[in-house]
Amino acid sequence: MTDQQDTTDSTDPSGSSDASGSVPRETVSIPTEIELPDLLDFYERQTPEHTQIAEFYDNLDDGRLTTTRCRDCGEIHFPPRIVCPECTGDDLEYVDLPHEGELFAFSESRGGTPLGYHDTSPFVVAIVDLGEIKLSARIDGARYDDLEIGDPVSLKIVDVEGGSASERVFYRFVPRGDAQ
């Protein structure tokens, strides 16, 4: 893998942001061969009626990866919270997270994938280090043998179709550089 690639090229297949700062998007579909009951739907409902962190999903839909920071103690949490686990305060604000990070740890899922997702296996899951926080994410565009700890990755937004609700969005990461 090399880090010589120009990340401002909007045709960059690695998914890194272009010069305008836009984040690449992809649409994935939940399989139609089976009907997913709510308990088996991997992507949660994202409206204010269904979750108190709907702002996280709204921000993600707008191309921003965000999380919450406690205004009382300053702690940053991921996933976003409605109460600070450090000081139990509830004065939280949404803050932007970087769209680029590096692999802290990763593994490849080959079996035991969720019902209906067997055709996407194998896939890489990782802990991505974004500086102030680390988060878990799927890594698209690479296999286990293509990656190393410390490899740079970029945010990719995934629109989710089908399932129990519509207009959902989630995040993944893709390798930066020539790991595609």
Salt bridges, closest charged atoms under 4 A:
GLU26 OE1 - LYS156 NZ 2.11
ASP38 OD2 - ARG45 NH2 3.03
ASP41 OD2 - ARG168 NH1 3.02
ASP61 OD1 - ARG25 NH2 3.03
ASP91 OD1 - ARG71 NH1 3.13
GLU93 OE2 - ARG69 NE 3.21
GLU93 OE1 - ARG71 NE 3.54
ASP96 OD1 - ARG64 NE 2.78
GLU100 OE1 - ARG176 NH1 3.43
GLU108 OE1 - ARG110 NE 2.85
GLU108 OE2 - ARG143 NE 2.92
ASP140 OD1 - ARG138 NE 3.24
ASP140 OD2 - LYS156 NZ 2.74
ASP140 OD2 - ARG172 NH1 3.07
ASP159 OD1 - ARG25 NH2 2.60
